[in-house]
Amino acid sequence: MRDERQLKRSLVFFLVPNFTLVAFATALEPLRAANRMAGFEAYRWRLCSVDGRPVRASSGIEIAVDTSLVEERRMMVGAERPSMVIVCSGLDVESYSNKSVFAWLREEYNRGVALGGLCTGAHILAAAGLLANKRCAIHWENLPGFAETFPKANVFADLFEIDSNIYTCAGGTAAMDMMFQLIGEDFDDNLVNRVCEQMLTDRVRNPSDRQRLPLRARLGVQNSKVLTIIELMEANLSEPLSLVEIADAVGLSRRQIERLFRQEMGRSPARYYLELRLDRARHLLLQSTMPVVEVAVACGFVSASHFSKCYRELYARSPQQERTDRKQLMAA
């Protein structure tokens, strides 16, 4: 093992209102355990908010912080300068906009400070202009809107991504895997394994491990042909495949596919495909400012009127009303 008896990293966790508590905790606790297992303070951290006041997580729990943005700016030089800043966010990140925060993050990065994003933190890093041509990860639920809003970012549905000096993860327990990777960079597998044992986890997952449950487990579907067809549908939402194209791809007739979907999914393949596209459209409406007509095109609809008709039939409200209701809920 390399010489350990020195501080490896000093970190600032920047808490954004409605941040995800589980991602924050599973990022912080491996550092605490690493200090304990190493027998010295290898990692030091402090918590920050814009104004230095406690921040409420999406669960309603408030977390006290140590510093404000003004104080962090004063500590950008000198002994208290951090080696890493990690943005912790969660719900409603699309509405977050703070030019002072964005400028601070850019300045920290330009000074050689590593940046991280937990859960939806990549959205804030991208809004600060820091993810152009960078690989990054974000929670699967936010990925469609993120990809449309920040087309220059190379976003993936991975557990976490590390691109040079930027660390992003999908949130949840993926934050723990990313921190295991960070500890492994500073020490070796022996310490990582000991921390894993303390955290009662039996392995470090690979960055490219899937975020969501496999289709078989998620949908309760056992038929491999149906699963293959659904994977094809999910991969072709903006330019939907015809049933003939799907049939050719899986080696079944249209009638066989119709029968299988009735048995396994309780509806026709066309109906299921439509619901997948509308589900993506809903995410885009709630997570981006794309005009409704652009959302329609992005989800494979030939006209906004047809899209609105289908949307209303499934969700009992128009796309415009969906957005209005969300804005009113956030303002309440």
C-alpha positions, 0 to 999 in steps of 0.5 A, a space after each residue: 500500500 502507498 504511503 497513507 498518512 496524509 490527507 487525500 482529499 478535502 471535499 465540499 458537498 453543496 446541497 441544493 433544495 430537494 436534494 436526494 438524501 440517500 445519494 448524499 448519505 451513500 456518498 458521505 458514509 464511505 468516506 467516514 468508513 475509509 477514515 476509520 479503516 485507514 486509521 487517520 483522516 484521509 478525507 475531510 469534508 464540509 457542507 455548503 448551501 447558497 446562504 449558509 442556512 439548512 437545506 431541506 432534502 426531498 424527504 423533508 429532512 433539513 440538514 445543517 451546513 457549515 458554510 455559505 457560497 460567500 464563505 466558500 469563495 473566500 476559501 478558494 485560495 489558501 489552506 481551506 481550499 477544497 480538492 473536490 466540490 460535489 453538487 447534491 441535488 434531486 427533484 425539480 433540478 430543471 427549475 434551479 438557476 443561480 448564476 452565482 453558483 454556476 460561476 463559482 463551479 466554473 471558477 473552482 474547476 478552472 483552478 483545478 478542483 474536481 467536480 462531482 454531481 450526485 443524482 441530478 447534479 449533472 444537470 447543474 454542472 451542465 447548466 454551468 457549462 461544464 459538461 460539453 463533450 464530457 461523459 456524464 451520468 444522471 438518474 434514468 428518470 431525468 435522462 430524456 429531458 437532460 439529453 434534449 436540454 444539453 445535447 453537447 453533453 455525452 450522457 449515459 444511463 450508467 451508474 456513474 461516469 468519470 471524465 478527467 476531473 468530473 465525477 457524476 453518478 445516477 444517485 441512490 446507491 450509485 453514489 456509493 459505487 462512485 465513492 468506492 472508485 474514488 477511494 480506490 484511486 487514492 489507496 488500493 483494493 484492500 481498503 476498498 474491500 474493508 470499507 465494503 465490508 463495513 457498508 455490508 455490500 459484497 461488491 463494487 459495481 462497474 460504472 456501466 452496470 444498469 441503473 434500472 431493473 432488467 426488463 424481465 424483473 421490471 415487467 414480470 415478463 418471461 417471454 424472451 421474444 416479447 422482451 426483445 421487442 420491448 427493447 427494440 421499442 424503447 430504443 426507437 421512440 423518436 422514430 418508431 418502427 413499424 410492426 412489419 420492421 419489428 416482425 422482421 427483426 425478431 423472426 415472428 409474424 405480425 399475428 404472432 406478435 399481436 397474440 404474444 402481446 395480448 397474452 403477456 402485456 394485456 394490450 396490442 403492441 401498437 398500444 404498448 408502443 404508444 404508451 412508451 412514447 407518451 411516457 417519454 413525452 411526459 418526462 420531457 414536458 416536466 423536465 425541459 422547456 421544449 415547445 410541445 411541438 418539439 416534444 411531439 417530434 422527439 417522441 415520434 408523433 407527426 403532428 402536435 394535434 395528434 400528440 395532444 389527442 393521444 396524451 389527453 386520452 392516456 393522462 386525462 389532461 393536455 400536454 399544456 395542462 401537464 406543464 401548468 399543473 407542474 408549475 403550480 405545484 412547484 409554486 405552492 
